[in-house]
Amino acid sequence: MVTRSGAWLFDSHGPPADVLTWHEQELPEPGPGQALVKIRAIGVNRSDLNYVLGSHFPARRFPSHLGGEAIGEIVALGPKLDADPPRVGRLQLEVGARVGTLSGRVDRISMGVFREYGLYDQAALAPVPDDLSDTEAAGFWTAVFTMAGAMDMAGFNADSATGKRVLITAGTSGMGTLGLKLARHWGAITIGTTRNEGKADDLAALADQVIVCDDGDSLIRGMQSADVEQSADLILDPVGAAFYPALLKAVASGGHIVSYGCITGGQASLSVMVMMMKDISIHGYTTFRAFNDPQLLDRLIDVGLDNVQALRPVISDRFELTNAPQALENLGHSAHFGKLVIEV
């Protein structure tokens, strides 16, 4: 039985390279309803960076661990609970099984996933597609839960998306690339944006139309030059405040805007009259919606498992666990295309 594990922690908010430190810790045996997991790969998300910086939500206490998305192998199971914990999707709970962690059910403060081994509630584990490597799988579930969940919120699915225009801003991120793949797989016309001209060719492999823009005005000019009549039936946006006035212009009448992030800030200027006259629906989405709704979570698990080949993640950079602070710093520079992953 593994009794010690190395892990990254921080004692105060700040730049990852300044505040993250490596610690060896004692690990107890898994308790009732728990599993001990050997971590194989870790998905690096902007929420991890923002959590360390203190701009996501403040840590309840210090020192704090971090991270919620990882792929690993069950090496020990605790005793059964009086009532079996809910199993996610097609998960097989057994020693040796490859599993992913559900970020919304991982206690980032006391355990996190930026570590070698971790103890997790069995209800925090999900199945891993056999066709994906550990590295690919580490960039899979959070993106599926985010992008498929955001589409679900707007009523977009395999039956309703055909022929619809879907605009995904920040399309070169791990979320954006998978979202574009899913929308195209469902028959939608895809439009992706990037701030970086150098990423346009790569993005063109996933999006039917590519717009290079760094503000709302250039987004609208790009929509006009792309001859899409400034209309998108669905917009998925993590950019937030800087793009919102343009998003109201870019969305079609009766269309939907789903915000799943606010990189440029959460206080946006909105024209209520435009919203009214265009009959626009605006939604806010986080993956906690899925983690709190077992039926939705199962639907999203099915989307992932049934469409693995179409949704194979685009992996950008790989880092060793010893370089976790650098991985987070690189994420903040936005120079990557696809998902950053730490291999353990």
C-alpha positions as CSV (number, residue, x, y, z in Angstrom):
1,M,0.0,0.0,0.0
2,V,1.3,3.5,-0.9
3,T,1.7,5.6,2.2
4,R,3.4,8.7,0.9
5,S,2.8,11.0,-2.1
6,G,4.5,14.0,-3.5
7,A,2.2,17.0,-4.2
8,W,2.3,20.6,-5.2
9,L,0.9,23.1,-2.7
10,F,0.8,26.9,-2.2
11,D,0.7,29.0,1.0
12,S,-0.5,32.2,-0.6
13,H,-2.0,33.4,-3.8
14,G,0.4,34.6,-6.5
15,P,2.3,33.6,-9.7
16,P,2.7,29.8,-9.8
17,A,6.4,30.0,-10.1
18,D,6.6,32.0,-6.9
19,V,4.1,30.3,-4.7
20,L,4.0,26.6,-5.6
21,T,6.2,24.2,-3.6
22,W,6.7,20.5,-3.7
23,H,5.9,18.5,-0.5
24,E,6.0,14.8,0.5
25,Q,2.9,13.8,2.4
26,E,1.5,10.8,4.3
27,L,-1.5,9.2,2.7
28,P,-4.0,7.2,4.8
29,E,-5.6,4.0,3.5
30,P,-8.7,4.7,1.4
31,G,-11.8,5.0,3.7
32,P,-15.3,3.9,3.0
33,G,-16.4,4.8,-0.5
34,Q,-12.9,6.1,-1.5
35,A,-10.3,5.0,-4.0
36,L,-6.5,5.5,-4.1
37,V,-5.5,6.5,-7.6
38,K,-2.0,6.6,-9.1
39,I,-2.0,9.8,-11.2
40,R,-0.8,9.3,-14.8
41,A,-1.6,12.6,-16.5
42,I,-3.1,16.0,-15.4
43,G,-5.2,18.3,-17.5
44,V,-4.1,21.9,-17.0
45,N,-7.0,24.4,-17.0
46,R,-7.3,28.1,-16.7
47,S,-9.3,27.7,-13.5
48,D,-6.2,26.1,-12.0
49,L,-4.1,29.1,-12.9
50,N,-6.7,31.5,-11.6
51,Y,-7.1,29.6,-8.4
52,V,-3.4,29.9,-7.6
53,L,-3.5,33.6,-8.6
54,G,-6.6,34.1,-6.3
55,S,-8.8,35.4,-9.2
56,H,-11.0,32.3,-9.5
57,F,-12.2,31.9,-5.9
58,P,-10.0,32.2,-2.7
59,A,-8.7,29.2,-1.0
60,R,-10.6,28.4,2.2
61,R,-7.3,27.8,4.0
62,F,-3.6,27.5,3.4
63,P,-1.6,25.5,2.5
64,S,-3.9,24.4,-0.4
65,H,-3.5,21.8,-3.2
66,L,-4.8,22.5,-6.7
67,G,-6.3,21.0,-9.8
68,G,-9.3,18.8,-10.5
69,E,-8.8,17.0,-13.8
70,A,-6.6,14.0,-14.0
71,I,-6.3,10.4,-15.4
72,G,-5.0,7.6,-13.3
73,E,-5.3,4.0,-12.2
74,I,-7.1,2.7,-9.1
75,V,-4.5,0.9,-6.9
76,A,-6.7,0.4,-3.8
77,L,-10.4,0.6,-2.9
78,G,-11.8,1.4,0.5
79,P,-14.6,-0.6,2.2
80,K,-18.1,-0.3,0.7
81,L,-20.5,2.3,2.1
82,D,-23.8,1.2,3.5
83,A,-25.3,2.4,0.3
84,D,-23.3,2.1,-2.9
85,P,-22.0,5.5,-4.2
86,P,-23.5,6.7,-7.5
87,R,-21.5,5.4,-10.4
88,V,-20.8,7.8,-13.3
89,G,-21.7,6.5,-16.7
90,R,-20.1,3.1,-17.5
91,L,-17.5,3.2,-14.8
92,Q,-16.0,-0.1,-13.5
93,L,-14.8,0.3,-10.0
94,E,-12.0,-2.2,-9.6
95,V,-8.3,-2.2,-8.8
96,G,-6.4,-1.7,-12.0
97,A,-9.2,0.3,-13.7
98,R,-8.2,3.5,-15.6
99,V,-10.3,6.4,-14.3
100,G,-10.7,10.1,-14.7
101,T,-11.5,12.6,-11.9
102,L,-14.5,14.8,-12.0
103,S,-13.1,18.3,-11.3
104,G,-16.3,19.5,-9.6
105,R,-16.2,16.6,-7.1
106,V,-12.5,16.8,-6.2
107,D,-11.5,18.8,-3.1
108,R,-8.9,21.1,-4.6
109,I,-7.8,22.3,-1.2
110,S,-7.2,19.1,0.8
111,M,-6.2,16.8,-2.1
112,G,-6.3,18.3,-5.7
113,V,-4.6,16.3,-8.5
114,F,-1.3,18.0,-9.0
115,R,0.4,15.0,-7.2
116,E,1.6,11.4,-7.6
117,Y,-1.2,9.6,-5.8
118,G,-4.5,10.8,-4.6
119,L,-7.5,9.7,-2.4
120,Y,-10.8,10.4,-4.0
121,D,-14.5,9.6,-3.4
122,Q,-15.6,6.9,-5.8
123,A,-18.4,9.3,-6.9
124,A,-15.6,11.6,-8.2
125,L,-14.4,9.1,-10.7
126,A,-15.4,8.6,-14.4
127,P,-14.7,6.0,-17.0
128,V,-11.8,6.6,-19.5
129,P,-12.3,5.8,-23.2
130,D,-10.0,2.9,-24.2
131,D,-9.0,4.6,-27.5
132,L,-7.4,7.5,-25.7
133,S,-3.9,7.6,-24.3
134,D,-3.5,8.9,-20.7
135,T,-2.3,12.2,-22.1
136,E,-5.3,12.5,-24.5
137,A,-7.7,11.5,-21.8
138,A,-6.4,14.2,-19.5
139,G,-7.7,16.7,-22.0
140,F,-11.0,15.1,-22.6
141,W,-13.6,15.1,-19.9
142,T,-13.5,18.7,-18.6
143,A,-13.8,19.9,-22.2
144,V,-16.7,17.5,-23.0
145,F,-18.5,18.5,-19.8
146,T,-17.9,22.2,-20.6
147,M,-18.6,22.4,-24.3
148,A,-21.3,19.7,-24.7
149,G,-22.9,20.9,-21.5
150,A,-23.0,24.5,-22.7
151,M,-24.5,23.3,-26.0
152,D,-27.1,21.3,-24.1
153,M,-28.0,24.3,-22.1
154,A,-28.9,26.1,-25.4
155,G,-30.8,23.1,-26.8
156,F,-28.1,22.1,-29.2
157,N,-27.4,18.4,-29.7
158,A,-26.9,15.8,-32.4
159,D,-30.5,16.1,-33.5
160,S,-30.8,19.9,-33.6
161,A,-27.4,21.3,-34.6
162,T,-27.4,20.3,-38.3
163,G,-27.0,23.4,-40.5
164,K,-26.8,25.8,-37.6
165,R,-24.0,28.3,-37.2
166,V,-21.9,27.9,-34.1
167,L,-19.3,30.6,-33.2
168,I,-16.7,29.6,-30.6
169,T,-14.5,32.4,-29.4
170,A,-10.9,31.6,-28.2
171,G,-11.3,28.6,-30.5
172,T,-7.6,27.5,-30.1
173,S,-7.9,26.5,-26.5
174,G,-8.4,23.0,-25.3
175,M,-12.1,23.8,-24.7
176,G,-12.5,25.6,-28.0
177,T,-10.8,22.9,-30.2
178,L,-13.0,20.2,-28.7
179,G,-16.1,22.3,-29.0
180,L,-15.5,23.0,-32.7
181,K,-15.0,19.3,-33.3
182,L,-18.2,18.5,-31.5
183,A,-20.3,21.1,-33.3
184,R,-18.9,20.1,-36.7
185,H,-19.5,16.4,-35.9
186,W,-23.1,17.2,-35.2
187,G,-23.4,18.9,-38.6
188,A,-23.1,22.6,-37.6
189,I,-21.3,25.3,-39.6
190,T,-18.4,26.2,-37.3
191,I,-16.8,29.6,-36.8
192,G,-13.7,29.9,-34.6
193,T,-11.8,33.0,-33.4
194,T,-8.2,33.5,-32.4
195,R,-6.1,36.5,-31.5
196,N,-3.0,35.0,-33.1
197,E,-2.6,35.1,-36.9
198,G,-0.1,32.2,-36.6
199,K,-2.8,29.9,-35.3
200,A,-5.2,30.6,-38.1
201,D,-4.1,27.7,-40.4
202,D,-4.3,25.2,-37.5
203,L,-7.7,26.5,-36.5
204,A,-8.9,26.2,-40.1
205,A,-8.7,22.4,-39.8
206,L,-11.4,22.6,-37.2
207,A,-13.5,25.6,-38.2
208,D,-15.3,26.2,-41.4
209,Q,-14.5,29.9,-41.0
210,V,-11.7,31.5,-39.0
211,I,-11.7,35.1,-37.6
212,V,-8.5,36.6,-36.3
213,C,-9.6,39.3,-33.8
214,D,-8.5,40.8,-30.5
215,D,-11.5,42.9,-29.7
216,G,-15.2,43.2,-30.4
217,D,-14.9,45.5,-33.4
218,S,-12.5,43.2,-35.2
219,L,-14.8,40.3,-34.4
220,I,-17.6,42.0,-36.2
221,R,-15.4,43.0,-39.2
222,G,-14.4,39.4,-39.4
223,M,-17.9,38.2,-39.4
224,Q,-18.8,40.6,-42.2
225,S,-15.7,39.6,-44.3
226,A,-16.5,35.9,-43.7
227,D,-20.0,36.6,-45.2
228,V,-21.9,35.0,-42.4
229,E,-24.3,37.9,-42.2
230,Q,-23.2,38.7,-38.7
231,S,-25.3,35.8,-37.4
232,A,-24.5,32.8,-35.3
233,D,-27.3,30.6,-34.0
234,L,-25.1,29.7,-31.0
235,I,-22.1,31.5,-29.5
236,L,-19.9,29.8,-26.9
237,D,-17.7,32.4,-25.2
238,P,-15.1,32.4,-22.5
239,V,-13.8,35.9,-23.3
240,G,-16.4,37.8,-21.4
241,A,-16.6,41.6,-21.1
242,A,-14.5,42.7,-24.0
243,F,-16.5,40.8,-26.6
244,Y,-20.0,41.1,-25.2
245,P,-21.3,44.1,-27.2
246,A,-20.1,42.5,-30.4
247,L,-21.6,39.1,-29.4
248,L,-25.0,40.8,-29.3
249,K,-24.5,42.0,-32.8
250,A,-23.1,38.6,-34.0
251,V,-25.8,36.4,-32.7
252,A,-28.8,35.7,-34.9
253,S,-32.3,36.6,-34.0
254,G,-33.7,34.0,-31.6
255,G,-30.1,32.8,-31.0
256,H,-28.2,31.8,-27.9
257,I,-25.1,33.1,-26.2
258,V,-23.6,30.8,-23.5
259,S,-20.8,32.2,-21.4
260,Y,-18.5,29.7,-19.8
261,G,-15.7,32.0,-18.7
262,C,-14.8,35.7,-18.3
263,I,-11.1,36.0,-19.3
264,T,-11.4,39.8,-19.9
265,G,-13.7,40.4,-16.9
266,G,-17.2,39.6,-15.7
267,Q,-18.8,43.1,-16.0
268,A,-20.1,43.5,-19.5
269,S,-22.1,46.3,-21.2
270,L,-25.3,44.9,-22.7
271,S,-28.0,46.6,-24.7
272,V,-31.3,45.4,-23.3
273,M,-33.1,46.8,-26.4
274,V,-31.0,44.6,-28.7
275,M,-31.6,41.6,-26.5
276,M,-35.3,42.3,-26.7
277,M,-35.6,43.0,-30.4
278,K,-33.5,40.1,-31.4
279,D,-35.1,37.7,-28.9
280,I,-31.7,36.6,-27.6
281,S,-31.2,34.1,-24.9
282,I,-28.1,34.5,-22.7
283,H,-26.9,31.8,-20.4
284,G,-24.1,31.4,-17.9
285,Y,-22.6,27.9,-17.6
286,T,-20.2,26.0,-15.4
287,T,-19.5,22.3,-15.2
288,F,-21.0,22.3,-11.7
289,R,-24.4,22.3,-13.5
290,A,-23.5,18.8,-14.8
291,F,-21.9,17.6,-11.5
292,N,-25.1,18.5,-9.7
293,D,-27.4,16.9,-12.2
294,P,-26.9,13.2,-12.5
295,Q,-29.1,12.9,-15.6
296,L,-27.2,15.6,-17.4
297,L,-23.9,14.2,-16.3
298,D,-24.8,10.8,-17.7
299,R,-25.9,12.4,-21.0
300,L,-22.6,14.2,-21.3
301,I,-20.7,11.0,-20.5
302,D,-22.6,9.3,-23.3
303,V,-21.7,12.1,-25.7
304,G,-18.0,11.6,-24.9
305,L,-17.9,7.8,-24.9
306,D,-20.0,7.5,-28.1
307,N,-18.0,10.1,-30.1
308,V,-14.4,9.5,-29.0
309,Q,-12.8,9.4,-32.4
310,A,-14.5,12.7,-33.5
311,L,-13.6,14.4,-30.2
312,R,-10.0,13.2,-29.8
313,P,-8.4,16.1,-28.0
314,V,-5.8,18.4,-29.6
315,I,-2.7,18.2,-27.2
316,S,-0.5,21.2,-27.3
317,D,2.4,21.1,-24.8
318,R,3.4,18.3,-22.4
319,F,5.2,18.9,-19.1
320,E,6.7,16.8,-16.4
321,L,5.1,16.9,-12.9
322,T,8.3,18.6,-11.7
323,N,7.5,21.5,-14.1
324,A,3.9,22.1,-13.0
325,P,4.5,25.8,-12.2
326,Q,5.9,26.3,-15.7
327,A,2.9,24.6,-17.2
328,L,0.6,27.0,-15.4
329,E,2.7,30.0,-16.4
330,N,2.6,28.9,-20.0
331,L,-1.1,28.6,-19.9
332,G,-1.3,32.2,-18.9
333,H,0.7,33.3,-22.0
334,S,-2.0,31.9,-24.4
335,A,0.6,30.8,-26.9
336,H,-0.6,27.2,-27.2
337,F,-3.0,25.5,-29.6
338,G,-5.0,22.9,-27.8
339,K,-4.7,21.4,-24.3
340,L,-1.7,21.6,-21.9
341,V,-1.1,18.3,-20.1
342,I,1.3,17.3,-17.3
343,E,2.5,13.7,-17.6
344,V,3.4,11.9,-14.4
